Amino acid sequence: MMDRRQTQASCNQFQYRLATFSCLSNHFQLNLRSRRDVVVSWNDKELAGRWLMLCPIRKNEDLAAKEPNEFELNSFRNGPEKLATIRTRRRKNTCGLSAGGWN
């Protein structure tokens, strides 16, 4: 299970604000605030970088995401269908970087 630090890091990537975090014996509860206004201002590089930190191509020994390199960013940015998918999901409010659900 994720701890508060890991949860906060994930929320930051999605531009959510973590208001409350409660961990019980068999589940946890989150109170989140979506920041769609911030996500809309991201350029393609910012969008690609955040997505690649959430769904990394490479990981460290401790399985944390490695910072994406220029090749990874460019392969993502030069694939307009990839960016369009994320941007479309965001507008439709389903599984995008500012939507209520994620994979």
C-alpha positions in Angstrom: 0.0 0.0 0.0 1.2 3.5 -0.7 2.2 5.7 2.2 1.3 9.4 2.4 4.5 10.5 0.7 4.0 8.2 -2.3 0.3 9.3 -2.5 1.3 13.0 -2.4 3.9 12.4 -5.2 1.3 10.8 -7.4 -1.2 13.6 -6.7 1.4 16.1 -7.7 1.9 14.4 -11.0 -1.8 14.5 -11.7 -2.2 18.0 -10.4 -4.5 17.0 -7.5 -4.2 18.6 -4.1 -4.3 16.0 -1.3 -6.5 17.5 1.4 -6.8 14.5 3.7 -5.3 11.0 3.8 -6.6 8.3 6.2 -5.2 4.8 6.3 -7.3 2.2 8.0 -6.7 -1.5 8.5 -8.3 -2.6 5.2 -8.5 0.5 3.0 -7.5 4.1 2.7 -9.5 7.3 2.0 -8.4 10.4 0.1 -10.0 13.8 -0.2 -8.6 15.3 -3.4 -9.1 18.6 -5.3 -8.6 18.5 -9.0 -6.6 21.4 -10.6 -7.7 21.2 -14.3 -6.8 24.9 -14.6 -3.1 24.0 -14.1 -3.1 21.0 -16.4 -4.6 23.1 -19.3 -1.5 25.4 -19.2 1.0 22.5 -19.7 2.9 22.4 -22.9 3.7 19.2 -24.7 7.1 18.7 -22.9 5.5 19.2 -19.5 2.6 16.8 -20.4 5.0 14.1 -21.7 7.4 14.4 -18.7 4.6 14.0 -16.2 3.0 11.1 -18.0 6.4 9.4 -18.3 7.0 9.8 -14.6 3.6 8.1 -13.9 4.1 5.4 -16.5 7.9 5.1 -16.7 9.8 3.4 -19.4 12.8 3.0 -17.0 12.9 2.4 -13.2 15.5 2.6 -10.5 16.5 -0.5 -8.4 13.8 0.5 -5.9 11.3 0.5 -8.8 10.8 4.3 -8.6 10.5 6.1 -12.0 13.7 7.4 -13.5 13.6 10.9 -14.9 12.7 10.7 -18.6 15.6 11.5 -20.9 15.3 13.6 -24.1 15.0 10.5 -26.3 12.0 9.3 -24.3 10.4 12.8 -24.2 10.9 13.3 -27.9 9.5 9.9 -28.8 6.4 10.8 -26.8 6.2 14.4 -28.1 6.8 13.4 -31.7 3.8 11.0 -31.5 0.9 13.3 -31.7 -1.6 10.5 -31.2 -0.1 9.8 -27.8 -0.5 13.4 -26.7 -3.9 13.6 -28.3 -5.1 10.6 -26.3 -4.1 12.1 -23.0 -5.5 15.5 -23.9 -8.8 14.0 -25.1 -9.1 12.0 -22.0 -8.6 15.1 -20.0 -11.3 17.0 -21.8 -13.7 14.0 -21.4 -12.7 13.7 -17.7 -11.7 10.0 -18.0 -8.3 8.7 -17.0 -6.3 11.8 -18.0 -3.8 13.7 -15.9 -6.5 15.8 -14.4 -9.4 13.3 -14.5 -10.9 11.5 -11.5 -9.5 8.1 -12.4 -6.2 6.6 -13.7 -4.8 3.3 -14.8 
